[in-house]
Amino acid sequence: MTTPNQPPPSQTQRRLHARLDLRMSAEIRTARSVFTATTRDLSEGGAGLASERPLEEGEEVALGLFLVLDDVETDTPPLWVKARVAWIGETDDGHHTAGVRFEVITPEQQAWLRQVLGELGGGAPARA
């Protein structure tokens, strides 16, 4: 069982982008369902997610990220990206965790991520 705050060590070693501990609303669309989740962390290359439903390792998903300030979604349009589940886990309280790697990302999507990471991160994120 993985801990709720850390991906498996093999994934940490392969990470190319610094991750920022950042909570955002997320919508996950798989081939079989659509459900909500929360980001645990975010980078230009992927995100850590927490949800009540499990994902499958290797599964392709469409991930929508929604900016939330003071518990209210902002007027900023969400970012939708295609991602692949790199790892999965479960917390002691039965919630599911997963790390997703963004697979298809345009320059505009990358700019959205950089802006969010810069504004909400309050500086440069630390490498994990």
C-alpha positions in Angstrom: 0.0 0.0 0.0 1.4 3.4 -0.9 1.3 6.3 1.5 -1.2 9.1 0.6 1.5 11.7 0.0 4.2 9.9 -2.1 4.2 8.0 -5.4 6.1 4.7 -5.6 9.9 5.4 -5.6 10.4 4.3 -9.2 8.1 7.1 -10.4 9.9 9.8 -8.3 13.2 8.9 -9.9 11.8 9.3 -13.4 10.1 12.6 -12.9 11.1 15.3 -15.4 9.2 18.3 -14.0 9.1 19.8 -10.5 5.7 19.2 -8.8 3.9 21.7 -6.6 1.6 20.6 -3.8 -1.6 22.1 -5.2 -5.3 21.3 -4.7 -7.6 21.7 -7.7 -10.9 20.3 -8.7 -10.6 17.7 -11.4 -12.9 15.8 -13.7 -11.7 12.4 -15.0 -13.2 10.8 -18.1 -12.3 7.2 -18.8 -13.6 4.8 -21.3 -16.1 3.5 -18.7 -17.0 6.5 -16.5 -16.8 10.2 -15.6 -16.1 11.3 -12.0 -14.5 14.0 -10.0 -11.2 14.0 -8.2 -8.8 16.4 -6.5 -5.3 17.1 -7.5 -2.7 16.4 -4.8 0.1 17.9 -6.8 0.7 19.4 -10.2 3.5 19.9 -12.7 3.9 20.7 -16.4 4.2 17.0 -17.0 1.5 15.5 -14.9 -0.5 15.4 -11.7 -1.1 13.4 -8.5 -4.8 12.7 -8.0 -7.0 11.6 -5.1 -10.5 10.2 -5.7 -13.2 7.8 -4.4 -13.0 5.7 -7.5 -10.0 3.7 -8.7 -8.1 4.1 -12.0 -6.2 1.4 -13.8 -2.4 1.7 -14.3 -1.7 2.4 -18.0 -5.3 3.7 -18.6 -5.7 6.7 -20.9 -7.9 9.4 -19.4 -9.1 12.9 -20.3 -8.4 15.1 -17.3 -10.1 18.5 -16.7 -8.5 20.8 -14.2 -10.6 23.6 -12.7 -9.2 26.6 -10.9 -10.9 27.0 -7.5 -10.4 30.1 -5.2 -12.0 30.2 -1.7 -13.9 27.0 -2.5 -15.5 28.5 -5.6 -14.6 27.6 -9.2 -13.3 30.7 -11.1 -14.4 31.9 -14.5 -11.1 30.7 -16.0 -11.9 27.9 -18.5 -10.7 24.5 -17.3 -7.7 22.8 -18.8 -8.5 19.6 -20.6 -5.5 17.3 -21.4 -5.1 13.6 -22.4 -3.1 11.7 -19.8 -2.0 8.2 -19.0 -2.1 6.7 -15.5 1.5 6.0 -14.4 0.9 4.6 -11.0 -2.0 3.8 -8.6 -2.4 3.4 -4.8 -4.9 3.5 -2.0 -4.8 5.4 1.3 -5.5 3.8 4.7 -9.0 5.3 4.7 -9.9 3.7 1.4 -9.4 6.6 -1.0 -7.7 6.0 -4.3 -4.6 7.8 -5.5 -3.0 7.9 -8.9 -0.2 9.7 -10.8 -1.0 10.7 -14.4 1.4 11.8 -17.0 0.2 14.3 -19.6 0.5 12.7 -23.0 -0.7 15.3 -25.5 -0.2 18.9 -24.5 -0.2 22.0 -26.7 1.8 25.1 -26.2 -1.4 26.9 -25.0 -2.0 24.2 -22.5 1.5 24.3 -21.3 1.2 28.1 -20.9 -2.0 27.6 -18.8 -0.1 25.2 -16.5 2.9 27.6 -16.2 0.6 30.5 -15.3 -1.3 28.4 -12.7 1.9 27.0 -11.2 3.5 30.5 -11.0 0.4 32.3 -9.6 -0.8 29.7 -7.1 2.6 28.3 -6.3 4.1 31.5 -5.0 7.4 30.8 -6.6 9.3 27.9 -8.1 8.1 24.4 -7.1 10.6 22.1 -5.6 11.7 19.0 -7.4 10.3 15.8 -6.0 
